[in-house]
Amino acid sequence: MSVVYHCVVFYYVFMHPCFCLWDIQTKRLQTELLRLEARREEAERKSAQTADKVMMLTDVANQVEETRKENDSLLNQVFNQKYITKVL
């Protein structure tokens, strides 16, 4: 094969505008991929934070419910004590 043939092949493989467009497209896609990966990581981080908040709020809601039950029980005891005292 001649040197000219190799030069022509080299030009069409590496210097041809189609190759340059492919390289630009590849870089654009890589940039887009990095951007999307960053968005995914941010969404995962926010999701984990939200899950932690849900667990904390569930614990608080359970504590509120327990306190309400204790208050109801104490109110019943006070009411019953006053009722019994009045009856006697």
PDB file of N, CA, C and O in Angstrom:
ATOM      1  N   MET A   1       0.844  -1.177   0.000  1.00  0.00           N
ATOM      2  CA  MET A   1       0.000   0.000   0.000  1.00  0.00           C
ATOM      3  C   MET A   1       0.891   1.243   0.000  1.00  0.00           C
ATOM      4  O   MET A   1       1.961   1.277   0.608  1.00  0.00           O
ATOM      5  N   SER A   2       0.418   2.225  -0.686  1.00  0.00           N
ATOM      6  CA  SER A   2       1.235   3.429  -0.838  1.00  0.00           C
ATOM      7  C   SER A   2       1.055   4.356   0.360  1.00  0.00           C
ATOM      8  O   SER A   2       0.092   4.250   1.120  1.00  0.00           O
ATOM      9  N   VAL A   3       1.984   5.237   0.496  1.00  0.00           N
ATOM     10  CA  VAL A   3       1.935   6.247   1.552  1.00  0.00           C
ATOM     11  C   VAL A   3       0.737   7.161   1.338  1.00  0.00           C
ATOM     12  O   VAL A   3       0.089   7.577   2.298  1.00  0.00           O
ATOM     13  N   VAL A   4       0.445   7.470   0.098  1.00  0.00           N
ATOM     14  CA  VAL A   4      -0.714   8.318  -0.213  1.00  0.00           C
ATOM     15  C   VAL A   4      -1.994   7.650   0.262  1.00  0.00           C
ATOM     16  O   VAL A   4      -2.854   8.308   0.848  1.00  0.00           O
ATOM     17  N   TYR A   5      -2.132   6.361   0.020  1.00  0.00           N
ATOM     18  CA  TYR A   5      -3.320   5.625   0.462  1.00  0.00           C
ATOM     19  C   TYR A   5      -3.466   5.740   1.974  1.00  0.00           C
ATOM     20  O   TYR A   5      -4.557   6.021   2.469  1.00  0.00           O
ATOM     21  N   HIS A   6      -2.382   5.528   2.711  1.00  0.00           N
ATOM     22  CA  HIS A   6      -2.423   5.615   4.175  1.00  0.00           C
ATOM     23  C   HIS A   6      -2.783   7.024   4.625  1.00  0.00           C
ATOM     24  O   HIS A   6      -3.514   7.189   5.602  1.00  0.00           O
ATOM     25  N   CYS A   7      -2.288   8.030   3.938  1.00  0.00           N
ATOM     26  CA  CYS A   7      -2.624   9.407   4.281  1.00  0.00           C
ATOM     27  C   CYS A   7      -4.102   9.683   4.043  1.00  0.00           C
ATOM     28  O   CYS A   7      -4.749  10.351   4.850  1.00  0.00           O
ATOM     29  N   VAL A   8      -4.634   9.174   2.946  1.00  0.00           N
ATOM     30  CA  VAL A   8      -6.056   9.360   2.648  1.00  0.00           C
ATOM     31  C   VAL A   8      -6.902   8.642   3.693  1.00  0.00           C
ATOM     32  O   VAL A   8      -7.880   9.200   4.192  1.00  0.00           O
ATOM     33  N   VAL A   9      -6.538   7.430   4.020  1.00  0.00           N
ATOM     34  CA  VAL A   9      -7.282   6.678   5.048  1.00  0.00           C
ATOM     35  C   VAL A   9      -7.217   7.417   6.378  1.00  0.00           C
ATOM     36  O   VAL A   9      -8.232   7.572   7.057  1.00  0.00           O
ATOM     37  N   PHE A  10      -6.029   7.871   6.749  1.00  0.00           N
ATOM     38  CA  PHE A  10      -5.873   8.604   8.003  1.00  0.00           C
ATOM     39  C   PHE A  10      -6.776   9.834   8.012  1.00  0.00           C
ATOM     40  O   PHE A  10      -7.438  10.120   9.010  1.00  0.00           O
ATOM     41  N   TYR A  11      -6.799  10.558   6.898  1.00  0.00           N
ATOM     42  CA  TYR A  11      -7.628  11.755   6.814  1.00  0.00           C
ATOM     43  C   TYR A  11      -9.099  11.409   7.029  1.00  0.00           C
ATOM     44  O   TYR A  11      -9.778  12.064   7.819  1.00  0.00           O
ATOM     45  N   TYR A  12      -9.587  10.405   6.346  1.00  0.00           N
ATOM     46  CA  TYR A  12     -11.001  10.067   6.444  1.00  0.00           C
ATOM     47  C   TYR A  12     -11.363   9.477   7.802  1.00  0.00           C
ATOM     48  O   TYR A  12     -12.497   9.625   8.259  1.00  0.00           O
ATOM     49  N   VAL A  13     -10.438   8.829   8.433  1.00  0.00           N
ATOM     50  CA  VAL A  13     -10.736   8.235   9.737  1.00  0.00           C
ATOM     51  C   VAL A  13     -10.635   9.274  10.847  1.00  0.00           C
ATOM     52  O   VAL A  13     -11.497   9.323  11.724  1.00  0.00           O
ATOM     53  N   PHE A  14      -9.604  10.098  10.822  1.00  0.00           N
ATOM     54  CA  PHE A  14      -9.360  10.988  11.952  1.00  0.00           C
ATOM     55  C   PHE A  14      -9.608  12.466  11.692  1.00  0.00           C
ATOM     56  O   PHE A  14      -9.863  13.212  12.637  1.00  0.00           O
ATOM     57  N   MET A  15      -9.543  12.903  10.469  1.00  0.00           N
ATOM     58  CA  MET A  15      -9.657  14.327  10.194  1.00  0.00           C
ATOM     59  C   MET A  15     -10.942  14.692   9.461  1.00  0.00           C
ATOM     60  O   MET A  15     -11.277  15.871   9.349  1.00  0.00           O
ATOM     61  N   HIS A  16     -11.630  13.736   8.983  1.00  0.00           N
ATOM     62  CA  HIS A  16     -12.847  13.994   8.223  1.00  0.00           C
ATOM     63  C   HIS A  16     -13.867  14.676   9.131  1.00  0.00           C
ATOM     64  O   HIS A  16     -13.943  14.358  10.318  1.00  0.00           O
ATOM     65  N   PRO A  17     -14.653  15.609   8.592  1.00  0.00           N
ATOM     66  CA  PRO A  17     -15.653  16.317   9.413  1.00  0.00           C
ATOM     67  C   PRO A  17     -16.616  15.385  10.140  1.00  0.00           C
ATOM     68  O   PRO A  17     -17.075  15.715  11.234  1.00  0.00           O
ATOM     69  N   CYS A  18     -16.927  14.254   9.571  1.00  0.00           N
ATOM     70  CA  CYS A  18     -17.821  13.312  10.258  1.00  0.00           C
ATOM     71  C   CYS A  18     -17.194  12.829  11.554  1.00  0.00           C
ATOM     72  O   CYS A  18     -17.882  12.696  12.567  1.00  0.00           O
ATOM     73  N   PHE A  19     -15.897  12.566  11.531  1.00  0.00           N
ATOM     74  CA  PHE A  19     -15.210  12.129  12.743  1.00  0.00           C
ATOM     75  C   PHE A  19     -15.238  13.234  13.785  1.00  0.00           C
ATOM     76  O   PHE A  19     -15.454  12.970  14.968  1.00  0.00           O
ATOM     77  N   CYS A  20     -15.019  14.477  13.350  1.00  0.00           N
ATOM     78  CA  CYS A  20     -15.044  15.603  14.280  1.00  0.00           C
ATOM     79  C   CYS A  20     -16.438  15.776  14.872  1.00  0.00           C
ATOM     80  O   CYS A  20     -16.575  16.042  16.066  1.00  0.00           O
ATOM     81  N   LEU A  21     -17.478  15.626  14.041  1.00  0.00           N
ATOM     82  CA  LEU A  21     -18.838  15.714  14.554  1.00  0.00           C
ATOM     83  C   LEU A  21     -19.121  14.593  15.543  1.00  0.00           C
ATOM     84  O   LEU A  21     -19.795  14.804  16.552  1.00  0.00           O
ATOM     85  N   TRP A  22     -18.606  13.401  15.254  1.00  0.00           N
ATOM     86  CA  TRP A  22     -18.785  12.277  16.171  1.00  0.00           C
ATOM     87  C   TRP A  22     -18.128  12.583  17.507  1.00  0.00           C
ATOM     88  O   TRP A  22     -18.688  12.289  18.564  1.00  0.00           O
ATOM     89  N   ASP A  23     -16.929  13.180  17.459  1.00  0.00           N
ATOM     90  CA  ASP A  23     -16.208  13.533  18.674  1.00  0.00           C
ATOM     91  C   ASP A  23     -16.981  14.589  19.465  1.00  0.00           C
ATOM     92  O   ASP A  23     -17.071  14.503  20.689  1.00  0.00           O
ATOM     93  N   ILE A  24     -17.535  15.574  18.777  1.00  0.00           N
ATOM     94  CA  ILE A  24     -18.329  16.609  19.446  1.00  0.00           C
ATOM     95  C   ILE A  24     -19.574  15.987  20.069  1.00  0.00           C
ATOM     96  O   ILE A  24     -19.932  16.309  21.202  1.00  0.00           O
ATOM     97  N   GLN A  25     -20.228  15.105  19.337  1.00  0.00           N
ATOM     98  CA  GLN A  25     -21.421  14.424  19.851  1.00  0.00           C
ATOM     99  C   GLN A  25     -21.064  13.584  21.075  1.00  0.00           C
ATOM    100  O   GLN A  25     -21.803  13.566  22.059  1.00  0.00           O
ATOM    101  N   THR A  26     -19.936  12.893  21.010  1.00  0.00           N
ATOM    102  CA  THR A  26     -19.496  12.073  22.143  1.00  0.00           C
ATOM    103  C   THR A  26     -19.263  12.944  23.368  1.00  0.00           C
ATOM    104  O   THR A  26     -19.697  12.597  24.466  1.00  0.00           O
ATOM    105  N   LYS A  27     -18.591  14.057  23.193  1.00  0.00           N
ATOM    106  CA  LYS A  27     -18.334  14.968  24.321  1.00  0.00           C
ATOM    107  C   LYS A  27     -19.639  15.521  24.879  1.00  0.00           C
ATOM    108  O   LYS A  27     -19.805  15.636  26.093  1.00  0.00           O
ATOM    109  N   ARG A  28     -20.568  15.862  23.980  1.00  0.00           N
ATOM    110  CA  ARG A  28     -21.874  16.365  24.434  1.00  0.00           C
ATOM    111  C   ARG A  28     -22.608  15.307  25.246  1.00  0.00           C
ATOM    112  O   ARG A  28     -23.187  15.607  26.290  1.00  0.00           O
ATOM    113  N   LEU A  29     -22.581  14.071  24.765  1.00  0.00           N
ATOM    114  CA  LEU A  29     -23.247  12.988  25.487  1.00  0.00           C
ATOM    115  C   LEU A  29     -22.572  12.705  26.825  1.00  0.00           C
ATOM    116  O   LEU A  29     -23.246  12.418  27.814  1.00  0.00           O
ATOM    117  N   GLN A  30     -21.242  12.784  26.856  1.00  0.00           N
ATOM    118  CA  GLN A  30     -20.531  12.582  28.121  1.00  0.00           C
ATOM    119  C   GLN A  30     -20.893  13.674  29.124  1.00  0.00           C
ATOM    120  O   GLN A  30     -21.092  13.397  30.306  1.00  0.00           O
ATOM    121  N   THR A  31     -20.978  14.908  28.650  1.00  0.00           N
ATOM    122  CA  THR A  31     -21.369  16.019  29.516  1.00  0.00           C
ATOM    123  C   THR A  31     -22.784  15.819  30.042  1.00  0.00           C
ATOM    124  O   THR A  31     -23.052  16.021  31.226  1.00  0.00           O
ATOM    125  N   GLU A  32     -23.677  15.423  29.159  1.00  0.00           N
ATOM    126  CA  GLU A  32     -25.065  15.159  29.560  1.00  0.00           C
ATOM    127  C   GLU A  32     -25.129  14.016  30.572  1.00  0.00           C
ATOM    128  O   GLU A  32     -25.881  14.086  31.543  1.00  0.00           O
ATOM    129  N   LEU A  33     -24.353  12.981  30.349  1.00  0.00           N
ATOM    130  CA  LEU A  33     -24.317  11.850  31.277  1.00  0.00           C
ATOM    131  C   LEU A  33     -23.840  12.295  32.655  1.00  0.00           C
ATOM    132  O   LEU A  33     -24.435  11.919  33.665  1.00  0.00           O
ATOM    133  N   LEU A  34     -22.782  13.088  32.708  1.00  0.00           N
ATOM    134  CA  LEU A  34     -22.289  13.586  33.990  1.00  0.00           C
ATOM    135  C   LEU A  34     -23.331  14.442  34.693  1.00  0.00           C
ATOM    136  O   LEU A  34     -23.506  14.350  35.908  1.00  0.00           O
ATOM    137  N   ARG A  35     -24.023  15.277  33.919  1.00  0.00           N
ATOM    138  CA  ARG A  35     -25.066  16.120  34.505  1.00  0.00           C
ATOM    139  C   ARG A  35     -26.205  15.276  35.071  1.00  0.00           C
ATOM    140  O   ARG A  35     -26.698  15.539  36.168  1.00  0.00           O
ATOM    141  N   LEU A  36     -26.615  14.268  34.319  1.00  0.00           N
ATOM    142  CA  LEU A  36     -27.696  13.403  34.785  1.00  0.00           C
ATOM    143  C   LEU A  36     -27.280  12.571  35.995  1.00  0.00           C
ATOM    144  O   LEU A  36     -28.088  12.340  36.894  1.00  0.00           O
ATOM    145  N   GLU A  37     -26.036  12.122  36.023  1.00  0.00           N
ATOM    146  CA  GLU A  37     -25.549  11.379  37.182  1.00  0.00           C
ATOM    147  C   GLU A  37     -25.543  12.255  38.424  1.00  0.00           C
ATOM    148  O   GLU A  37     -25.879  11.791  39.514  1.00  0.00           O
ATOM    149  N   ALA A  38     -25.165  13.515  38.268  1.00  0.00           N
ATOM    150  CA  ALA A  38     -25.179  14.448  39.401  1.00  0.00           C
ATOM    151  C   ALA A  38     -26.607  14.668  39.892  1.00  0.00           C
ATOM    152  O   ALA A  38     -26.853  14.719  41.097  1.00  0.00           O
ATOM    153  N   ARG A  39     -27.547  14.798  38.953  1.00  0.00           N
ATOM    154  CA  ARG A  39     -28.959  14.955  39.345  1.00  0.00           C
ATOM    155  C   ARG A  39     -29.475  13.716  40.066  1.00  0.00           C
ATOM    156  O   ARG A  39     -30.212  13.824  41.046  1.00  0.00           O
ATOM    157  N   ARG A  40     -29.082  12.526  39.576  1.00  0.00           N
ATOM    158  CA  ARG A  40     -29.505  11.285  40.226  1.00  0.00           C
ATOM    159  C   ARG A  40     -28.957  11.201  41.641  1.00  0.00           C
ATOM    160  O   ARG A  40     -29.679  10.831  42.567  1.00  0.00           O
ATOM    161  N   GLU A  41     -27.680  11.545  41.815  1.00  0.00           N
ATOM    162  CA  GLU A  41     -27.074  11.505  43.147  1.00  0.00           C
ATOM    163  C   GLU A  41     -27.767  12.482  44.091  1.00  0.00           C
ATOM    164  O   GLU A  41     -27.993  12.171  45.261  1.00  0.00           O
ATOM    165  N   GLU A  42     -28.104  13.667  43.577  1.00  0.00           N
ATOM    166  CA  GLU A  42     -28.813  14.652  44.393  1.00  0.00           C
ATOM    167  C   GLU A  42     -30.203  14.132  44.770  1.00  0.00           C
ATOM    168  O   GLU A  42     -30.647  14.303  45.905  1.00  0.00           O
ATOM    169  N   ALA A  43     -30.876  13.504  43.826  1.00  0.00           N
ATOM    170  CA  ALA A  43     -32.201  12.944  44.113  1.00  0.00           C
ATOM    171  C   ALA A  43     -32.103  11.823  45.148  1.00  0.00           C
ATOM    172  O   ALA A  43     -32.958  11.721  46.027  1.00  0.00           O
ATOM    173  N   GLU A  44     -31.086  10.995  45.055  1.00  0.00           N
ATOM    174  CA  GLU A  44     -30.891   9.932  46.048  1.00  0.00           C
ATOM    175  C   GLU A  44     -30.616  10.520  47.423  1.00  0.00           C
ATOM    176  O   GLU A  44     -31.122  10.017  48.426  1.00  0.00           O
ATOM    177  N   ARG A  45     -29.807  11.592  47.477  1.00  0.00           N
ATOM    178  CA  ARG A  45     -29.495  12.226  48.752  1.00  0.00           C
ATOM    179  C   ARG A  45     -30.759  12.819  49.374  1.00  0.00           C
ATOM    180  O   ARG A  45     -31.005  12.658  50.569  1.00  0.00           O
ATOM    181  N   LYS A  46     -31.559  13.507  48.552  1.00  0.00           N
ATOM    182  CA  LYS A  46     -32.801  14.084  49.050  1.00  0.00           C
ATOM    183  C   LYS A  46     -33.779  13.002  49.486  1.00  0.00           C
ATOM    184  O   LYS A  46     -34.495  13.164  50.474  1.00  0.00           O
ATOM    185  N   SER A  47     -33.807  11.905  48.751  1.00  0.00           N
ATOM    186  CA  SER A  47     -34.686  10.793  49.103  1.00  0.00           C
ATOM    187  C   SER A  47     -34.306  10.211  50.458  1.00  0.00           C
ATOM    188  O   SER A  47     -35.175   9.908  51.275  1.00  0.00           O
ATOM    189  N   ALA A  48     -33.008  10.056  50.693  1.00  0.00           N
ATOM    190  CA  ALA A  48     -32.549   9.531  51.979  1.00  0.00           C
ATOM    191  C   ALA A  48     -32.889  10.502  53.103  1.00  0.00           C
ATOM    192  O   ALA A  48     -33.294  10.076  54.184  1.00  0.00           O
ATOM    193  N   GLN A  49     -32.731  11.795  52.862  1.00  0.00           N
ATOM    194  CA  GLN A  49     -33.089  12.791  53.875  1.00  0.00           C
ATOM    195  C   GLN A  49     -34.586  12.744  54.172  1.00  0.00           C
ATOM    196  O   GLN A  49     -35.002  12.825  55.328  1.00  0.00           O
ATOM    197  N   THR A  50     -35.386  12.612  53.124  1.00  0.00           N
ATOM    198  CA  THR A  50     -36.833  12.548  53.305  1.00  0.00           C
ATOM    199  C   THR A  50     -37.226  11.298  54.091  1.00  0.00           C
ATOM    200  O   THR A  50     -38.102  11.353  54.954  1.00  0.00           O
ATOM    201  N   ALA A  51     -36.586  10.189  53.795  1.00  0.00           N
ATOM    202  CA  ALA A  51     -36.869   8.953  54.531  1.00  0.00           C
ATOM    203  C   ALA A  51     -36.530   9.125  56.010  1.00  0.00           C
ATOM    204  O   ALA A  51     -37.270   8.663  56.879  1.00  0.00           O
ATOM    205  N   ASP A  52     -35.413   9.787  56.293  1.00  0.00           N
ATOM    206  CA  ASP A  52     -35.041  10.046  57.689  1.00  0.00           C
ATOM    207  C   ASP A  52     -36.083  10.925  58.373  1.00  0.00           C
ATOM    208  O   ASP A  52     -36.449  10.680  59.523  1.00  0.00           O
ATOM    209  N   LYS A  53     -36.562  11.956  57.661  1.00  0.00           N
ATOM    210  CA  LYS A  53     -37.578  12.836  58.232  1.00  0.00           C
ATOM    211  C   LYS A  53     -38.873  12.086  58.491  1.00  0.00           C
ATOM    212  O   LYS A  53     -39.524  12.297  59.514  1.00  0.00           O
ATOM    213  N   VAL A  54     -39.250  11.206  57.561  1.00  0.00           N
ATOM    214  CA  VAL A  54     -40.478  10.419  57.739  1.00  0.00           C
ATOM    215  C   VAL A  54     -40.360   9.542  58.980  1.00  0.00           C
ATOM    216  O   VAL A  54     -41.304   9.441  59.764  1.00  0.00           O
ATOM    217  N   MET A  55     -39.204   8.909  59.161  1.00  0.00           N
ATOM    218  CA  MET A  55     -39.007   8.070  60.345  1.00  0.00           C
ATOM    219  C   MET A  55     -39.094   8.908  61.623  1.00  0.00           C
ATOM    220  O   MET A  55     -39.717   8.491  62.599  1.00  0.00           O
ATOM    221  N   MET A  56     -38.467  10.092  61.615  1.00  0.00           N
ATOM    222  CA  MET A  56     -38.499  10.954  62.787  1.00  0.00           C
ATOM    223  C   MET A  56     -39.933  11.409  63.082  1.00  0.00           C
ATOM    224  O   MET A  56     -40.372  11.384  64.232  1.00  0.00           O
ATOM    225  N   LEU A  57     -40.661  11.825  62.034  1.00  0.00           N
ATOM    226  CA  LEU A  57     -42.036  12.273  62.235  1.00  0.00           C
ATOM    227  C   LEU A  57     -42.938  11.132  62.697  1.00  0.00           C
ATOM    228  O   LEU A  57     -43.864  11.352  63.477  1.00  0.00           O
ATOM    229  N   THR A  58     -42.678   9.932  62.227  1.00  0.00           N
ATOM    230  CA  THR A  58     -43.448   8.774  62.691  1.00  0.00           C
ATOM    231  C   THR A  58     -43.200   8.535  64.173  1.00  0.00           C
ATOM    232  O   THR A  58     -44.135   8.260  64.925  1.00  0.00           O
ATOM    233  N   ASP A  59     -41.936   8.639  64.597  1.00  0.00           N
ATOM    234  CA  ASP A  59     -41.619   8.495  66.022  1.00  0.00           C
ATOM    235  C   ASP A  59     -42.318   9.565  66.850  1.00  0.00           C
ATOM    236  O   ASP A  59     -42.874   9.270  67.907  1.00  0.00           O
ATOM    237  N   VAL A  60     -42.290  10.807  66.370  1.00  0.00           N
ATOM    238  CA  VAL A  60     -42.934  11.906  67.089  1.00  0.00           C
ATOM    239  C   VAL A  60     -44.446  11.671  67.161  1.00  0.00           C
ATOM    240  O   VAL A  60     -45.061  11.877  68.208  1.00  0.00           O
ATOM    241  N   ALA A  61     -45.039  11.239  66.048  1.00  0.00           N
ATOM    242  CA  ALA A  61     -46.482  10.972  66.035  1.00  0.00           C
ATOM    243  C   ALA A  61     -46.833   9.864  67.033  1.00  0.00           C
ATOM    244  O   ALA A  61     -47.851   9.943  67.720  1.00  0.00           O
ATOM    245  N   ASN A  62     -45.992   8.837  67.108  1.00  0.00           N
ATOM    246  CA  ASN A  62     -46.232   7.758  68.078  1.00  0.00           C
ATOM    247  C   ASN A  62     -46.117   8.274  69.510  1.00  0.00           C
ATOM    248  O   ASN A  62     -46.903   7.883  70.373  1.00  0.00           O
ATOM    249  N   GLN A  63     -45.150   9.144  69.769  1.00  0.00           N
ATOM    250  CA  GLN A  63     -45.005   9.724  71.105  1.00  0.00           C
ATOM    251  C   GLN A  63     -46.208  10.583  71.459  1.00  0.00           C
ATOM    252  O   GLN A  63     -46.684  10.552  72.594  1.00  0.00           O
ATOM    253  N   VAL A  64     -46.702  11.348  70.493  1.00  0.00           N
ATOM    254  CA  VAL A  64     -47.892  12.178  70.723  1.00  0.00           C
ATOM    255  C   VAL A  64     -49.088  11.290  71.066  1.00  0.00           C
ATOM    256  O   VAL A  64     -49.860  11.594  71.975  1.00  0.00           O
ATOM    257  N   GLU A  65     -49.228  10.200  70.333  1.00  0.00           N
ATOM    258  CA  GLU A  65     -50.344   9.281  70.589  1.00  0.00           C
ATOM    259  C   GLU A  65     -50.232   8.652  71.980  1.00  0.00           C
ATOM    260  O   GLU A  65     -51.226   8.531  72.695  1.00  0.00           O
ATOM    261  N   GLU A  66     -49.016   8.255  72.356  1.00  0.00           N
ATOM    262  CA  GLU A  66     -48.823   7.689  73.696  1.00  0.00           C
ATOM    263  C   GLU A  66     -49.140   8.721  74.777  1.00  0.00           C
ATOM    264  O   GLU A  66     -49.773   8.393  75.780  1.00  0.00           O
ATOM    265  N   THR A  67     -48.704   9.960  74.579  1.00  0.00           N
ATOM    266  CA  THR A  67     -48.980  11.027  75.546  1.00  0.00           C
ATOM    267  C   THR A  67     -50.479  11.287  75.635  1.00  0.00           C
ATOM    268  O   THR A  67     -51.013  11.492  76.725  1.00  0.00           O
ATOM    269  N   ARG A  68     -51.161  11.279  74.484  1.00  0.00           N
ATOM    270  CA  ARG A  68     -52.615  11.484  74.495  1.00  0.00           C
ATOM    271  C   ARG A  68     -53.317  10.393  75.296  1.00  0.00           C
ATOM    272  O   ARG A  68     -54.228  10.671  76.076  1.00  0.00           O
ATOM    273  N   LYS A  69     -52.885   9.150  75.097  1.00  0.00           N
ATOM    274  CA  LYS A  69     -53.480   8.031  75.841  1.00  0.00           C
ATOM    275  C   LYS A  69     -53.213   8.162  77.332  1.00  0.00           C
ATOM    276  O   LYS A  69     -54.099   7.911  78.149  1.00  0.00           O
ATOM    277  N   GLU A  70     -51.995   8.552  77.688  1.00  0.00           N
ATOM    278  CA  GLU A  70     -51.669   8.748  79.107  1.00  0.00           C
ATOM    279  C   GLU A  70     -52.523   9.873  79.700  1.00  0.00           C
ATOM    280  O   GLU A  70     -53.026   9.755  80.817  1.00  0.00           O
ATOM    281  N   ASN A  71     -52.683  10.968  78.941  1.00  0.00           N
ATOM    282  CA  ASN A  71     -53.513  12.075  79.415  1.00  0.00           C
ATOM    283  C   ASN A  71     -54.963  11.643  79.592  1.00  0.00           C
ATOM    284  O   ASN A  71     -55.602  12.002  80.582  1.00  0.00           O
ATOM    285  N   ASP A  72     -55.486  10.877  78.641  1.00  0.00           N
ATOM    286  CA  ASP A  72     -56.857  10.377  78.765  1.00  0.00           C
ATOM    287  C   ASP A  72     -56.998   9.504  80.005  1.00  0.00           C
ATOM    288  O   ASP A  72     -57.981   9.604  80.739  1.00  0.00           O
ATOM    289  N   SER A  73     -56.018   8.658  80.227  1.00  0.00           N
ATOM    290  CA  SER A  73     -56.055   7.788  81.397  1.00  0.00           C
ATOM    291  C   SER A  73     -56.031   8.608  82.685  1.00  0.00           C
ATOM    292  O   SER A  73     -56.793   8.333  83.612  1.00  0.00           O
ATOM    293  N   LEU A  74     -55.169   9.603  82.744  1.00  0.00           N
ATOM    294  CA  LEU A  74     -55.094  10.457  83.938  1.00  0.00           C
ATOM    295  C   LEU A  74     -56.379  11.241  84.139  1.00  0.00           C
ATOM    296  O   LEU A  74     -56.851  11.390  85.266  1.00  0.00           O
ATOM    297  N   LEU A  75     -56.958  11.754  83.024  1.00  0.00           N
ATOM    298  CA  LEU A  75     -58.232  12.470  83.143  1.00  0.00           C
ATOM    299  C   LEU A  75     -59.331  11.551  83.671  1.00  0.00           C
ATOM    300  O   LEU A  75     -60.139  11.972  84.498  1.00  0.00           O
ATOM    301  N   ASN A  76     -59.371  10.317  83.209  1.00  0.00           N
ATOM    302  CA  ASN A  76     -60.363   9.358  83.701  1.00  0.00           C
ATOM    303  C   ASN A  76     -60.153   9.074  85.175  1.00  0.00           C
ATOM    304  O   ASN A  76     -61.116   8.970  85.935  1.00  0.00           O
ATOM    305  N   GLN A  77     -58.897   8.948  85.583  1.00  0.00           N
ATOM    306  CA  GLN A  77     -58.611   8.706  87.007  1.00  0.00           C
ATOM    307  C   GLN A  77     -59.075   9.885  87.849  1.00  0.00           C
ATOM    308  O   GLN A  77     -59.679   9.689  88.904  1.00  0.00           O
ATOM    309  N   VAL A  78     -58.803  11.105  87.400  1.00  0.00           N
ATOM    310  CA  VAL A  78     -59.225  12.297  88.130  1.00  0.00           C
ATOM    311  C   VAL A  78     -60.747  12.368  88.169  1.00  0.00           C
ATOM    312  O   VAL A  78     -61.329  12.629  89.222  1.00  0.00           O
ATOM    313  N   PHE A  79     -61.391  12.138  87.037  1.00  0.00           N
ATOM    314  CA  PHE A  79     -62.847  12.181  86.990  1.00  0.00           C
ATOM    315  C   PHE A  79     -63.441  11.130  87.926  1.00  0.00           C
ATOM    316  O   PHE A  79     -64.354  11.422  88.698  1.00  0.00           O
ATOM    317  N   ASN A  80     -62.920   9.909  87.852  1.00  0.00           N
ATOM    318  CA  ASN A  80     -63.429   8.838  88.705  1.00  0.00           C
ATOM    319  C   ASN A  80     -63.195   9.157  90.176  1.00  0.00           C
ATOM    320  O   ASN A  80     -64.064   8.885  91.004  1.00  0.00           O
ATOM    321  N   GLN A  81     -62.045   9.728  90.521  1.00  0.00           N
ATOM    322  CA  GLN A  81     -61.756  10.076  91.911  1.00  0.00           C
ATOM    323  C   GLN A  81     -62.731  11.132  92.408  1.00  0.00           C
ATOM    324  O   GLN A  81     -63.231  11.032  93.529  1.00  0.00           O
ATOM    325  N   LYS A  82     -63.013  12.164  91.570  1.00  0.00           N
ATOM    326  CA  LYS A  82     -63.957  13.213  91.960  1.00  0.00           C
ATOM    327  C   LYS A  82     -65.375  12.629  92.079  1.00  0.00           C
ATOM    328  O   LYS A  82     -66.118  12.979  92.995  1.00  0.00           O
ATOM    329  N   TYR A  83     -65.737  11.750  91.158  1.00  0.00           N
ATOM    330  CA  TYR A  83     -67.064  11.148  91.166  1.00  0.00           C
ATOM    331  C   TYR A  83     -67.248  10.294  92.410  1.00  0.00           C
ATOM    332  O   TYR A  83     -68.284  10.357  93.072  1.00  0.00           O
ATOM    333  N   ILE A  84     -66.240   9.502  92.719  1.00  0.00           N
ATOM    334  CA  ILE A  84     -66.310   8.619  93.895  1.00  0.00           C
ATOM    335  C   ILE A  84     -66.371   9.477  95.166  1.00  0.00           C
ATOM    336  O   ILE A  84     -67.126   9.151  96.082  1.00  0.00           O
ATOM    337  N   THR A  85     -65.609  10.544  95.241  1.00  0.00           N
ATOM    338  CA  THR A  85     -65.611  11.406  96.405  1.00  0.00           C
ATOM    339  C   THR A  85     -66.968  12.054  96.581  1.00  0.00           C
ATOM    340  O   THR A  85     -67.441  12.160  97.713  1.00  0.00           O
ATOM    341  N   LYS A  86     -67.619  12.494  95.510  1.00  0.00           N
ATOM    342  CA  LYS A  86     -68.935  13.104  95.601  1.00  0.00           C
ATOM    343  C   LYS A  86     -70.006  12.101  96.018  1.00  0.00           C
ATOM    344  O   LYS A  86     -70.928  12.431  96.764  1.00  0.00           O
ATOM    345  N   VAL A  87     -69.870  10.883  95.529  1.00  0.00           N
ATOM    346  CA  VAL A  87     -70.861   9.859  95.854  1.00  0.00           C
ATOM    347  C   VAL A  87     -70.747   9.476  97.326  1.00  0.00           C
ATOM    348  O   VAL A  87     -71.757   9.247  97.991  1.00  0.00           O
ATOM    349  N   LEU A  88     -69.549   9.408  97.820  1.00  0.00           N
ATOM    350  CA  LEU A  88     -69.359   9.024  99.224  1.00  0.00           C
ATOM    351  C   LEU A  88     -69.689  10.212 100.088  1.00  0.00           C
ATOM    352  O   LEU A  88     -69.602  10.127 101.313  1.00  0.00           O
TER     353      LEU A  88
END
